Amino acid sequence: MGKCKNILILTLGGLAIFMLVFPYIAWRNSESKSLEVQIVDKTVPDSSYREHRRLVYALNHYKYTNRDSGEYSLEEDYSGFKPIENEKYEIMDVANSLEEKKDLVYIADTYGVYEEEFFKDSKAGERSEIIYGGLQPEELSMVKQQVYDFQTPVVAEFNTFGSPTEPGAQKEMASLLGVKWTGWIGRYFESLDYKSNNELPKWVVESYEKSQGKEWSFDGPGFVLASNKDEVLVLEEGVHFKGKGIDLKFTERGTEFFGIDRTISYGYWFDIVETETAESYADYEWNLTEKGKTKLEAEGIPQSFPAITKRIVSKAPLYYFAGDFADSDGTGSFYKYKWLSDIMAKLHILGKNGESIFQWGVYFPVMEAIFEEAHSLKGAKTSGENAIFEEDGLKYISKVEEKDFLLYEGGKWKKKFLKGVNIGAGKPGHFPGDLAITKQEYLKWFKQISDMNADVIRVYTTLKPEFYDALLEHNLGSEKPLYLIQGVWIKEEDKLELMDAYGDNGRIKKSFIKDSKDLVDIIHGDAVLPERPGFASGEYVSDVSEYVIGWIMGIEWDPNFVAGTNENNGDKTSYRGEYLSTEGSPAFEVFMCESGDEVLKYEAEKYGMTRAMSFSNWPTTDMLDHPNEPYEEEDMVEFNMERIKTGERNKSGLFASYHIYPYYPEFMNYQKDYRNFEDESGKKNAYKAYLRDLISHHTMPVMVAEFGVPSSRGKTHNNPVMGFDQGQNSESEQGEMIASLLGDIYDEGYCGALVFTWQDEWFKRTWNTMDLNVADRRPFWSDIQTSEQNFGLMTFEPGDKKSVCYVDGDKREWTESDVLTKNEDISLSVKSDEKYLYLMVESDKLDIEKDSIYIPIDSIQSQGNSKYGEGGLSFQRPADFLVSIDGKDNSRIYVDSYYDSHYYIYGEKLGMIAKNQSYSEKDSGIFNKVKLCLSKEIYLPEDKRTIPFTDYETGKLRYGNGNPDSKSYDSLADFSAGKNMVEIRLPWQLLNVMDPSTKTVMGDFYKKDGIEPESLDGLHLGVSLSREGVGKGYEVPMDFYTWDNWEEPSYHERLKQSYYVLKDAFKDLK
């Protein structure tokens, strides 16, 4: 028996020894892989090397060797600060270490080393003079060289762009990584007792006492959060959050790439960042109490934020670890063991706290995936090696063949249907000439546009260097490029002054050609433009020429300008150039031909490259006859590209381009063969009829370079055939209409379609609202009534992160401070922003289908109606407007007839609608419906009939849910009801506000003899509730509401519902 027992013991012992020894032998015998990793660590105050210690363990555990085929050394294989005995040190130059191509760059820490920390003269964490630290501009430049020139992967972590790095380098490094630092860092401490916890830095306590104005009195576990403005917040465990540390949870993309789907608690230093162009692969999440949520919200600190991000730049993956991940106190230093990371991760499966769990459960598997990725990228193609077709000494990436547009991709010419969007130069608070869009904004937009399955963007004019820098950066970091069609603008003031392209000794032609040649240099990254107000300027260094597939020169040509050029230059009928020529043509076409030829010749001679060319056009100047067009100017002259021919040296060719919308000019809806045309589904489709007619007259490819419909509340034109109106379309309807138009364009054999437009444009105007606002203040507020402002697939909503109110029947965003007037029966709350005046009415057992709500609004002095209805409501102050909520389908806003701008313009001034003497009298007791004009009276010459003056009621209020996060979201919703309450939002223009940013309204029309601006202090509002109709003899009290003026509008971006509709539509087209 004893013998058997001894055998069992020996067997088990041998097995245990085998299990311990075999993995070590397996590790020793496993194959090593070469991976040249440049580690950057400036924070090495002692010989623990803790800031890059875990990284070196990981490299050696996975058997990656340095250039000498040896294990990585903590002491030698890094650049930065190196301590030496006897309080001496050596600086191993970071910039020099990055001169040659690396396989991976890992920036472990750039915080640096400080005198008192290095010389051990004080408590750890006490601030003193810096010896060495911070990411320097020349070092950043070398990192970017690794990325852009060598496509080297980069991992950077906590403190890469924090203090003491200068703000400029901080922003540039953050931009490269695709993140934005909020300025906050944080750490979990087991004890906040400063006296007993040496890990708690002294500067934290000092900053807290200074910023909070009270003594540090914490002793339990908790988080310390510190900002770059020396603010310090403390979150106490059990008071502000539950659990220990902050949870690190992998996103779906992170789990897919790293193979980790656990939540692990992280308990060391982290910084709080937001993704810009990067994608989050793991997030931090606090388990906050309500007190904790309130405390963070007060400082604008998110409850969840990225922990690991990834971005592709120049085909190189760039990672940011928003934590001190490579830092290690030595835990887990035994790494020479095959399968150790898998074993340790499984041993810790039941827990989620602790440094060892983080190392084996997160850091090692994350780095294993990154090492493998970096190793697979060794020897990958570097930038500038993409093939561009070359023939007879001329390079080009685009060309035309018959009616097809071809791109050179992957060494082959491929027929393409070009699908994309136009991008304007405006954003809130700025006119286009301010060129205020940042590189970060462009990068974000390019990613969203690419994600929408678009191939092409088009711009209309010369943009600042940041645009071209962003385009290059985006394309180098993307699997498929975003191509550019570059436009060339013409100076509007010269056009209006001369009305002749050759006038004043060819001033317009010379300027047009010069701007075009400047753009040639710009797209090749070889231009410096001087500063000029309203024009792009600066140094252009980004060569995007391999992504520019074509030119569209010019604008929507004023027919009078075309006619003027032709009439004044009858002798100019031909031009023969090396690349373009024309014979027997009108002077305007000669002008276009000559300008295009000069541009093609300039680029070919200077850069040995060319690309496909087009000239902007639209139905107004097409080559077709439109006998039923009511307006002479819309069919008076033509611009026919078919008369412009290509020369032998022109390898890319010409394509025609048009801006084509479904509602204008009028012939689109009234030309007989168009309005009677039925498409394959049996529906009337005048748009498709026009497309078919137009392309049949061309032998070259034809692109629809602009098309779309707006998601505005206000409407400008009707489409009586298809219902595709210019305005009063919801975001979802906008998307469906654009997708339908896109399908028609594709079906008719066009070579491409570019949606107008990417972003909403607050600065825009349209003919039926332009006199109702202040022209030089348009960019400072959002006018949902103006159709031209709302063509975008992406909108700018008021508010830094969200709007102050969403009309959805949920009153949680309203507070007691918003209440304006209140009695025992009803209350009225008011707030406002850059787009709307918001109202909320509360009353016990309110039912909008049975009850009637009236809200009188008084804006300007000495006018308005003092009552409504015979013997009905009377108002404490004369009301200029009256909001009536009378069920879901019969609610509206009325305007005092004396203050009715629609009647005043089209009745009193233009005589297009009948006059009513009562309307010009003050306090008439008459409230009119609020209307907008759609069309003046028109005569159709072929039909020989008159279409009368057309308008519509824009003051009718639409019931729905105005919250974009709701599944039932309706972007046109004006009011919504909840329990015992109703919310209303009124566009400023419906209240005759010409500029809310300066509290400017329309003055007295009759006194000023026109619509002129007038300032006011605010509005007076009241509310009345009737459960059985309007109450007799009741005077409605009215209280004063005002708001602050602004010069910088607040806003945030939001992708409209139409974006997602179009994303699917683009995906289906090849």
NULOFI-998527 format. One record per residue (C-alpha): x, z, y. Coordinates in steps of 0.001 Angstrom, whole numbers, plus 500000, padded with zeros to 6 digits. Each point is the difference from the previous one (the first is absolute). Layout:
BEGIN
XZY/...
# end
This chain:
BEGIN
500000500000500000/502820500969502376/501790496762499197/496931497950500958/499678501933503211/503623499278500907/499488496321499272/496942499967502253/501926501716502773/502876497570499668/497582497058499972/498185501177503091/503275500781501720/501371496605499170/496841498366501237/500213501954503246/503637499012500466/499087496406499240/497176500056502553/502384501373502594/502985497837499204/498336496692499136/498483499354503454/503397500742501545/501698497565497599/497268497474500688/500571500396503742/503774499603499558/499516496836497939/497298498420502151/500990496985502037/501136500504503575/498733497723502760/501827499152503167/498141500782503210/501847500305503268/498094502615501950/501058500932503506/498960503587500617/499798501098503641/500053503760500590/500950501488503356/498801503507499129/502771501470497851/501005503297501622/501501501340496769/501149498906496561/496572500336498362/499167496406501033/496398500999499510/498439497268502172/501040497273497535/500563502105496915/496798499062498160/500631496301500636/503441500130498394/498550501863496994/497390497256499624/502543497172500229/502193501602497362/497098500979497748/498808496389499854/503616498803499454/500420497980503200/503641499600500964/501762499305503280/502313497101500815/502794501625497997/497727500217496928/500076503763500179/497464502742500465/498809500720503504/501822502860501673/498313502548502260/503187500368502017/501128496398500353/497188497482499649/498296500287503363/500654499388503681/499401502492502780/501321503526500535/502528501347497496/501056503666500165/503619500871499247/501580503383499410/500799502379502858/497090498906502185/501222496444500315/498008496836499408/500242496245499716/497571497331501210/499497497169497509/498712497217502229/496458498922499094/500052496636501775/503249498988498278/498585500993496613/497138497533500504/502021496946500973/500008498536496485/496936499295497883/498659502964498043/497521500138497143/498153502947501516/500287502024503206/498792503592499832/499809501919503286/499835503592498816/500269501842503320/501099499279503563/499185503394501563/503692500770500205/502257503034500147/500028502565502818/502805502305501158/498543503394499175/498676498783496670/503354498484499006/502170502804501270/497575502643498653/499740501827503328/496254500673499890/496848500181497934/499153496715498332/497709497875502096/501112501272503371/500421497112502399/503480499227501283/502093497038501112/500002497043497654/503254498935498370/498712496817498436/496567498599499267/497148497683500865/499539496385499008/502062497912502408/498999496521501266/503000498317498364/499138501672496676/496398498873500272/501244496497500717/502015500038496777/497003501277498028/497966497091501372/502818497631499042/499784501287496440/496273499316500026/499822496665501797/503259498371498922/500442501428496499/496432501003499019/501291503448499045/497392502618499029/500018503111502162/498777503515499351/499817502320502979/498650503499500086/499165502944502223/502169500237503138/500941496318499964/498379499427503386/499384503587501092/502172502112502275/502718499507501212/499577496215499731/499205498483503413/496374498870500587/500878496294500089/501735500106496634/497238502232498626/497336497438500844/502067497064498761/500760501683496671/496386501055499577/498922496439500792/502374498638497369/498551502376497419/496460499155501092/499012503535500949/499346501954503164/501248503550500394/497430502298501571/502752502296501278/499058502795497564/502034501452497133/499142502870497708/500978502226497097/498439502524497672/501652503425499912/499407502655497328/500478502546502757/499567499608503739/501825503279500617/502851498869502201/502105503082499374/499958499763496218/499902496213499498/503297498325500884/498453496579499294/497736500338503057/501914498460502924/500401502079503120/498999497088502248/496569499960498345/499326503557501086/501340499393503501/497947496820500454/496853501701498727/500326502920502374/500664497664502897/497222497478499252/497361502552498926/500929502728502441/499946502767497408/502338501699497555/500630498810496472/498070502389497746/499674498135496719/501250501374496693/498021498335497191/500341496495498550/499062497013502120/500877496728501688/502032499549503157/499249496800501932/502280499013502882/499716497102502420/502616498072501910/498567501651503122/501084503439498711/496452500971499048/499664502158496876/496867500635497936/499687502393497095/497549499601497116/499586503189497991/499291499913496302/496498501230499258/498974499649503638/500632496346500756/500650498585496534/499824500825496310/502729499690497392/503747499717500427/501678497073501730/498421496672500776/498701497717497262/501784496703499418/497629497503498412/500795496392499067/497774497179501180/498750497287497679/502912497747501015/502435502876499580/498740500832496526/500201496334499044/503607499668501179/501479503409499159/497858500818496976/499062503434501359/496400501156500243/500473503760500440/499544502184503040/503075502152500616/500502502651502641/502835499389502462/501509502955501815/502893498850502164/500453498203503348/497781497020500762/499080497937503025/496565498714500939/499888496231500320/497394497266500140/500250496615498332/500213497002502306/501149497038497928/501053502009496943/497722500955497121/499619503540498729/501039500534496375/499453503773500107/498232502316502425/500258503628500991/496724501919499954/499373503511501268/497395502217498343/498709501223503347/497391502573500880/497586499308502867/502305502012502282/502912497870498905/498113496759500619/499013501147503470/503571500979500840/501455496659498923/497240497950501640/500702501733503320/503558498621499881/499045496599498585/501844500706496738/498485498207496983/498864501846496880/501594497317497840/503018497828500791/502586497836498204/502687501590497850/501552496797498625/499596496611501645/501195496541499096/500420496868502029/501543496639499131/502287498529502658/502142496935499446/499048500273496319/501606503456499976/497885503050499078/500264502778502589/498873503495499062/499427503013502148/499880503464498458/498286502276502505/501734503008498540/503446501400499235/499782498598496478/503694499629499147/500778503521501153/500830502343497091/501392503512499698/501482499090496628/496883500408497848/500025497474497189/503694499203500368/500279499357496268/499151496340499714/502165498568497179/497129499907497598/498073496969498781/496241500178500606/500503503204502004/497695498975502832/497203499173497531/500496503250498098/500110502145503149/496980498293501519/498026500730496804/501207503613499861/498662500502503537/496721498236499349/497931503156500437/501477500937503339/500271498362503371/502189502327502043/503747500419500221/503135498041500790/500724499134496373/496516498588499536/500407497864503117/503388498738498805/498921498997496505/496362499210500694/500424498009503203/503484499288501266/501700498808496830/497215497629498827/499618498668503565/503704499302500272/500121498516496495/497501497349501125/501888499370503246/503358499750498215/498552497481497539/498497497995502840/503281499980501943/501941499018496906/497619497102499329/500428498781503584/503792499735499766/501028496442500736/496605499062501422/499811497141502468/500851501004503571/498183498968503160/500541496480501263/500272498595496477/496409498766499819/500000496253499517/498840497788502873/499471496332499273/502572497702501574/499974496233500288/502136497676502136/501630502970501694/496651501523501036/498501503216498565/496299500713499822/497594502252498083/496698498296500835/498786496441499897/496809497984499776/498974497398497425/496844498067500777/497438502779500661/501952502789498287/502317502651501429/502982500862497785/502450502926500003/503376500137498302/499895503053497734/502106500849496987/501878496714500199/496806497906499884/497576498434502453/496579501611499544/496678498955501460/498502502919501928/496666500915501484/501251502126502887/497852503095500454/500696502531502695/499202501524503360/500793499608503657/501662502951501730/499531500617503718/502325501887502326/497606502687501214/499279503585499065/498024502783501725/501283500967503412/501912496748500485/499553496385500963/501749497385497799/502684499495502652/501093503612499529/501219499064496495/499437503619499006/499655499640496219/502869501822498278/502115498948497059/498456502781497913/496526498720500772/500979496467499032/501550501220496746/496855501905499142/497801497015500850/502143497551498017/499673502181496910/496233500234500432/499753496242500540/502092499316496896/497896502470498014/496965497972501133/501422497071497955/500850498021503143/502988497640500073/500256499145503685/499847501545503442/499763497997503182/501000501131503480/499225498160503208/503069500536502100/503470501496500285/499960503644498957/502613502662500548/502954500444497588/498261502819498119/497471497552498578/502654497759498439/502049503028498890/496948501386498231/499171496668498377/503514499695498591/500004503604498796/496618499599498371/500901496784498228/503352501249498754/498194502966498513/497087498130498451/499585498160496746/498245497133501783/500680499036503613/497540499958502853/500419496611501660/499752499417503743/498424497179501964/501437500266503490/497971499030503035/501175498908503428/497873501067502984/499516498134503236/499948501741503354/496339500348500947/500675500343503725/501947496707500072/497263498270498030/497270501178502399/502067499096503050/501111496506498947/497451498794497424/502640497475498969/502786500453497429/502239497712502063/499053501438503394/502603501357502425/502785497949498429/499106501049496463/499992503752500648/497690500809497065/501757497626497595/503452501342500845/498896503606499672/498203499277496729/503071498346498462/502344502738501221/497822502738498524/499879498056496741/503775499651499840/500385503711500735/497757500647497025/502209497829497802/502934502246500893/497867503100499533/498907499206496444/503656499368499133/500983503399501409/502110498444502725/498419500699503381/500127502313502983/497062499776502414/500202501566503463/497414502520501136/496902498506501651/496754501867500650/497380498971497465/502474498139497757/502012500912496926/503658500799500568/503023501482498248/502546499110497363/498699498170496929/502240500468496963/497649499683497019/500178496578498373/496498499351498641/500374496218499866/499524499871496230/496545501577500417/498720497860502892/498043497224498329/498607498253503028/499329499646503702/496603499936501695/500764499050503565/497606500587502854/496616501606500578/496297499164499903/500313497162502488/497731500001503037/498362496537499919/500480499713503766/503745500575499573/500149497299497302/497947497610502134/502043500768503100/503242499243498173/498586496725498692/498539498879503331/503077500830502088/502498498359497650/498507496687498903/503471498497499624/501027502484497307/498704498400496794/502916500228497603/502985502091498956/502608499211497368/502080502884498772/502187500632497003/497464502326498374/496659499122501619/498617496950501729/496732498544501285/498748496642501222/496933499073502043/499019503617500531/498551501944502942/502518501903502133/499047503415498578/500897498879496485/503271498575501326/500703503430501530/499353501710496663/502080497453498084/502980500257502345/499928503813499995/499851500162496209/502792497510499572/502289501943502348/499456503190497962/500593498363496624/503094498223501276/501428503169501568/499679502036496808/501350497203497803/503075499444502150/500803503680500614/499033501580496684/499634497094497570/496443501047499207/496434498891500671/496455500942499042/496442498615500015/498368499628503405/496499500029501456/498356500119503407/497120502336500740/496542498444500187/496325500960499835/496620498259499691/499755499610503788/502861497451499921/499584498621496474/499863496229499382/496352500007498888/496887499003501966/497343502656500499/496961498282501535/497784503116500041/502508502255501835/498244501399503097/503154500775502009/501964496967501215/503378501780499948/499658500770496290/500192496299499068/501671498272502959/503537499394498692/501928499928496744/503425500974498733/500727497972496866/503107501014498035/499614496955497780/501580497944502793/503222502057499767/502352498741497281/503054501479498297/503455498424500083/502448499568497134/501864503211500848/496793502018499899/500061501334496442/497258502610500380/497264497978501651/496889500765502017/496785501841499287/496897500317502165/498630503405500964/496681501017501505/498215503162501104/496537499654498440/497206502553500357/496453499700498621/498063500633503237/501761498029502767/500048497379501516/496256499418499950/500338496746498030/501065502095496991/496356501054499716/498057497180501637/501699496809498787/497417498507497630/502257499140497074/501569503458500177/496849502099500303/498266498135497185/502953500146497597/499490502010496814/502924501334497986/500244500212496218/497832503112499934/497206498261501893/500537501988503201/500233498491503463/503680499982500892/500892498381503311/503519501452499830/500822498240496764/498484496803501338/502353500062502986/503001500775497788/499211497017497794/499553497696502990/503235501112501669/502331499750497012/498680496558499133/501545498702503236/503479501320499133/502746498628497779/502195503094500377/499417503583498772/497522501948502123/500056503749500508/497305502212501479/502340502105502083/497235502250501326/496614500940498581/497936503139499737/497122502059501329/500112503317501898/498669503370498868/498852500867503495/496741501674500862/499474497615502902/499294496332499349/501137496912501919/498659496986498098/497378499358497358/500510497754497014/496432498780499384/500923498046496858/502030502484497932/499533503318501784/503776500387500435/499700501364503540/502718500881502477/499321503715499807/497498502544498727/501598499814496551/500900503103498042/503515500248498569/498745499168496515/497994497044501353/503093498872501895/501976499974496760/497324498133498066/499677497351502724/503755499491500265/500251499696496207/497220497393500058/501722497976502743/503291500294498118/498370498582496882/498663497036501996/503449499291501453/501599500144496569/497315497840498383/500369497253502618/503705499511499245/501621501625503026/503583501153499566/499456503498501345/497807502487501826/501121502729502399/497483502687500887/499567501003503607/501186502697500248/502004502881498540/499322502730502576/497211500712502442/501034499315503607/498656502362502663/501298497894502899/497809496975499155/496952498797501921/497052497758499236/497722498044502311/496818502083499708/501647503408500586/503077499215502126/498223500766503286/498844503350498647/503427501669499844/503166500463502058/502439497248499004/503272501891500407/498677503050498094/498766498241496856/502917501041497732/499294503683500628/496683500211498145/498215498356497117/496961497889500881/498024499410496822/497579497881502092/502667497347500683/500228497703496991/503463498691500825/501491503488499626/498807500434496424/501205497066497877/502639502095498218/500206500925496344/501641503190501219/498422502085502725/501279502592502425/497693503002500011/500134502689502718/501738503250499064/503552500653498837/499025500318496336/496217499855499944/497194499529502480/498415502983501717/496682499183498381/498573497850497220/496284499270500151/499091500992496446/497500502861500232/502691502609499357/500271502507502838/503185501763498871/502075498197502645/497767501419502737/500659503449501471/498174502363502318/502247498857502858/498466496509499737/496484501252500820/498920498706503418/496410501175500258/497860502192497801/496602501705499861/497958501610497237/498802496617498700/502967497646500238/503675499673500926/502184497099501127/503740499865499330/502319497432501565/503558498762499492/501818496714500630/503096497933499344/501473496602500857/497136498141498328/496763501959500063/497909502731501571/498838502183497104/496756501987499982/498672502497497489/496436501314500151/498954503036497961/496522501387499502/498242501969497306/498200497768497466/501058496812501848/498648496799498436/500992496789501803/497238498038498277/497323502279501447/501579501544503091/501090498232503186/503216500905501814/500690498967503586/503390500416501656/500102499164503727/503457499173501432/500823499963503707/503263498379501039/500049498728503596/498591501624503112/496908498975501974/498246497912497360/498278500340496639/496488500751498773/498587503475500452/497430499582497238/499141497997496906/496485498909499132/496814500700501895/499589503751500329/502700500394497326/503551501251500158/501610500820503289/503682500694500490/501827502662501957/502170497198501371/499156496277500234/501161498385496756/501908496715499830/499625499829496216/497646501357497392/500884500300496313/496933499905497788/500257501062496352/496726498888498447/500652499485496306/502708498079498161/498720496575501078/498670500514503526/502692501899501876/501793498640503057/501581500692503350/498151498923503163/501430499362503457/498328500552503364/498866496506501049/501810500475503336/503266500604498067/499463497188497434/503151497871500245/498590497296497710/496961499463502188/502068500203503186/502509497313498885/497636497524498355/496893500696502060/501017500989503518/503360498169500251/499777496948497716/496253499458499766/500126499314496257/497235502463499134/496834500845501910/500260502324502984/497995503195500155/499705501618503439/499381503419498454/503393499946498310/501802500003503349/498169503133501157/501411503493499535/498115502582497922/497530497416498760/499410501964496820/500940496859498039/502581500194497235/501173496656498572/501453499215496607/503776499496500175/500890496331499357/502959497636499779/499966496271500726/500841497660497112/499554496579501552/498871498419503192/497399497245499794/501523496943498315/498887496401499538/500768498194496754/500569496325500972/499458498480496559/496922502097499189/498750499631503565/498792503582500024/500765503171501920/501004503299498419/498798502767502330/502061502882501367/500795502382497142/500653503713500036/499516502918497614/499390503729500167/503364501704499597/498553503435500804/498098500193496700/501539502848498018/500885499540496344/499568502785497474/502737500565497439/503149501871499022/502890499490502400/502632501875497982/502648497624498544/500604502427497119/496402499710498819/498958497610497241/496983499080502148/502145499324503088/498486497638502558/502375499214502852/497072499035502250/498112503281499552/498882501513503330/498227503093498751/499555502060496868/497906503010499040/500852503137498076/498169503240499361/498219500910503261/502344497802502026/500741496471501118/503331498553501170/500242497065502402/502928497995501327/499617497793503060/502579497339500897/501175500589503560/498870496558501122/496365500793499150/500228502665502728/501385497524502581/503388501717499771/502628497486501077/502986502196499102/499567503416498351/503723500769500405/499472500365503760/496268500879499930/499139496698501711/496457498632499846/498061497143501581/498904500795503529/496695499197501666/499569496227499372/497711499380502942/501984502091502457/503355498459498995/498548496498499466/501545499753496561/501443501968497114/502749502105501528/501778503095498620/499202503486501222/501483503347498987/497943502920498772/500682503588499011/498027499923496780/496509499697498526/496894502174500032/498093500089496725/496906501718498644/497879499905496877/496311500141499190/498269500206496635/496406498961499406/498333500542496669/496805498218501113/501146497414502508/501342500499503499/499090503368501465/497847499968503136/501473501314503200/503214501297498461/503140499921502161/503159499585497976/502904502182501201/503336498167500261/503527501426499879/503374498623501037/502516498510497567/503442498675500906/503238499007498302/503650499689500921/501446496710501211/502841498511497975/502882497565500370/501079500002496361/497151499509497548/500125501865496713/499463497868496908/500680499612496317/499964496954497762/497419499333497313/499608497051497665/496475498633500284/497743499321497036/500642496310500676/503681500501499124/499109500905496426/497469497183499675/502614497508501146/502632501524497718/497862499011497020/499220496589501479/503690499200500580/500883501132496492/497674497418498488/501569497061501890/503210498444498723/
# end
